[in-house]
């Protein structure tokens, strides 16, 4: 990541209203004994492995206003993986710059699932390479696809061969939905961003053309509640992660949104995600966002934290 790109990221974070938005050659293995045995297992469907530019102050957590405690890429990796162990997060779908994600995977091969990341700084990958990586189990998820920040809708024709590949090889696709930080279209490299590109309804034609495609809409589709419910109502293969909105939104706003999804009957299709970027503490904050929802039963919380993810990822018995 160049210093210019890092500055762009810092500006995005500083403006954060909702969302979005070099390590050692041999990273140390995570001590699996640090897992909190008192906590039931969790699956994090939305984690990021990012790097910190040398000599650049880490960004502030947009929810707390405090800077990251990690000063280097290696520290960020180690603190994040330690948080996964602390909360007994047994699987984490992790995306970011490929070389950084590979370092996280090397440090925690049983815990980190690799996502093929696409955003304004990481273009759509070569299809042949992606196919080979999926078949070799070097890539487990197509996502996060941060298409909105690239000025692309999820039904953009350029994405068709990627959806076909994911459907054929039966791997999940995670698509950024919702909105973004205040002022996003005015930032360098993000002039194509439009609020309307984050509407979950734009995925419908893709779902019609690819009925076996496993899709999860990231960030709960917020604030497009009605459109999100419409898609979930008609297309049973679609799930929803609650990443970012479970810790960055005002708690009452998040709980109101979550309650609406539960009342509509979608409790078996909701997935836990943290969207940890530069702040390992966000993992615990995201978990607390679910645990503090008094209207959820313990069974409903377990579905969100774990059971729904097991079913969606097809990892029964693992």
N, C-alpha and C positions, 0 to 999 in steps of 0.2 A: 504494500500500500504506500503510495507516494505521500509526501507531506501535504501536497495540495488536496489529495483525496481525504487524508486524515482531517484536514481542516474543514472540508465539506461535511464530513461525518460529525465533527464536533458542533458545527453550526446547526445541523439537523437536530442533534440531541438537545442543544440549548433551546431550540424552538419547540421541543416536544410537547404536543398537546394530547396526542394519542399514541402514535407509533412512527417508527422509522420516519421507523426510521422514516531479534527474530530469535524464535525460540531456539534452544539448544538442539544440536543435531540428533541427540539421543535422549529424549525426554524420559524422566524417571517413571517407572511404573507406579500406578496408584495402589496403595496398600489397601487391599480389599477388607482387611480386618477392621478398618475404620467405619464400616457400615454400621449404622445405628440399628441394632437388632430389635429394638423396641418399636420400630415403625414398620407398618406394612409396606409392601413394595409400591412404587410409583413409576409410571412411564411418562417421560417428558417428550412430547411430540414436536417441540420447537425450541431448539437451543442453538446458539451461535458460537463459533470459534473464530474470534477476531484477533487481530494483532494490534499492538500499540507501537506507534512510531517512536523511535529512539529520540530522546531529548524533548519529547512533547508531553506536556502535562496530561494525565488521563482525564477524560470528560466527567462531568458531574452526573450523578444519578438524577434523572429528571423528576423522580417521585420524591426524593429526599433533599435534593439540592447539595448533597455532599459528593466530593470527588471519589472516584474509585480508589480502593486501597491497593490495587495492583499497579505497579509502576513499569513492569516489563511484560512482554508477551508470555514468557514462561511463568511469571507469577500469576497472570490472569488465568492461564491454563490450569495451573496447579490448584489455585483457589476454587475455580469452578468445578473441577473434578472432585475436589474434597467436599464441596457442597452437595454434589450428586451422591457421594457415599454417605454423607451425614444424614440425608433425608431418604436414604434407601431407594434412590432412583436407579432402577436396574437397567433401563434402556433410555437413551436420549438421542433423538433424531437431530443430528448436529450438522449445520451448514455454515459456510463461510469460504474464504479463500482456500482453494484445494490443499495447498501446502500446509496451512495451519490446521485444517481439519485432519489431515493425515497424521500430524504430530499428536493431536488429541487421541486419535484412534490407536496410535502406537502405545500411548500411555495407558489407555483403558479399553483394550480391544473387545472385552465382553460387555462393555457398557455403552460405548459410542457407536451409533448407527450413522453412516455417512450419507449426507444429503448433497445432491448436485445443486449448487447454489447459482442463481442467476439474478443479477441486478445491474445497475448502471456501470459498475466496474468489472463485472464478471459476465461476459456474453454467453449466449446459448452455446453449449459445448458441441464439439464435433460428434455427429450421430454415431459413427462407427466406433469411436473411442468410448462414448457413453454406453453403447451396447456391450462392448467388451468388459467395461468396468462393472456393469450390472451382472453379467453372466459370471464374472470372477468374484462376485460378492464384495467388490471394492466400493460400490455404491448401492445403497439400500432404499433410498427415497429420491424422487425427482422433486427437489424443492430445498429451500424456499425459493419459489419463483416470484421475485419482487417486480412483477411486470409493470405495475402502475407507475413506478418511479422511472421506467424506461419509456413511458408514453405508449405502452402496449396494453390492450385489453386481453383478458384470458381467452377470448375466441379469435385472436389474431391468427390469420392463415399460416404465418410462419411457425406457429407452434404445433400444427397438425401432425407432422412426423414424430414429434416428441411424445404427444399423447398416444399415438398409435404404438410407439415403442413401449411406453409404460403399460399400456393395456395388454399388449402381446406378451410381455415378460412379467406381468402381474406385479408391478411395484407401485406403491402409493405415490400420489402427486400432491404436494402441499403448495397452495396458491395464496399469496398475500391478497387479502381483501380489506375493505374498510376505507379509511381515509388516511391522512398523514399529518405531519407537523404544520403548524401555521407558517405560511410563507414559502412552502416547499417549491413551487414553480419558479421562484425568483432566485434559487440557489444555482450555482454553476453545475452544469451537467444534468439538471433535473427540470429543465424547461418544458419537457413533454409531459410532466405529471399533471393529471387532471383528477379531480374528486370523482367524477363519474366513472372513471376506469376501475374504481374499487368496488363497484356494485356487484354483489354475488350473482345477480340475475344474468350477468354477461357470460356465465359459464354454461348456460342452459344448452345451447346448440352443441357444445362439446360433449355434454352428457348424452344427448340424443344420438350423436354419431358414435360414441364409445360407451355403450351400456355396461361394459365390464370394468370400466376405469374406476379405480379406487381414488377418490378425491377427498382431501380435507381442506376446508376453507379456513384460513388462518385469521386470528384475531376476532373470531366469532362473527365476522361480517359486519361488526359494529361500525357505524350506527344504523346500518341498513337492516333493521330488525324484521320488517315485514317481508322484504325481498328474501332474506335469509330463511325465514320460516317457509316461504313459498317453495324455495328450492328443496329444502329438507322434506317437505310434505310430498313432493312428487318423485324425488329421486333418492331411493333408499340406500344407494351406494355412497352417498355424500355424508361425511362427518364434519365436525366443527371443532377447531381448537380454540381455547380461551386465552391464548397467550397474549401478554402485554396488558390487555384490558383488565386482567385479574390483579394487577398491581399498580398500573399507572393511572387508571381512571379513579375519580373519587369513589370510595368504597360503596356508597349508596347507589351511585349510578351503575356500577358494575353489577351489584346485587339485583337491582331492578331489571337489568337486561337479562341476567341469568335466570331470574325467576320467570320471566316471560317465556324463555325457551323451555323451562321445565313444565310450566303450565300447559304449553302447547304440545307436550308429550315427547320431547326430544332428549330426555335424560339418558337414553342408551346410545346417543350419537355424539355426545359431548366428550372432548378429549382435553386432558390437562396439557398445558404448555407453559413454559416460563418466558421464552424469548429473551433469555439472558444474553446480553451483548457485551458490556464492559463491566458489569457490576455483579459479582457472584452472589451478593446478598439479595438480588432480585429473585433468585430461585426460592428462597424462604418466603419472601414477600408474596410471590405468586401462589405458593401453597397455602399461606394464611388467608389469601383472598377467597379460596374455596372453603377452607376449614371454618371460617367465620360466618359462612352463610347459614344462619340458623334455620332457614326454611328447608334445607336439605337434610334428608335422613342420612344415617351412617352408611346405609347401602348405596344411596345415590352418590355420596361422596366417593365411595370405593369404585363405583362405576366410572366416574369422571377421572379419578386418579389412576385407575389401573385396568379394570375389567373391559372397558370399551376399547382401550388401546390394544389389549391382548387380542381382542376379536378383530379389530381393524387391521392390525399388523400381521395377523395370522400366526401368532407365536404361541398358540395353545401348547401346553406341556413343556414349555421352555422356561 
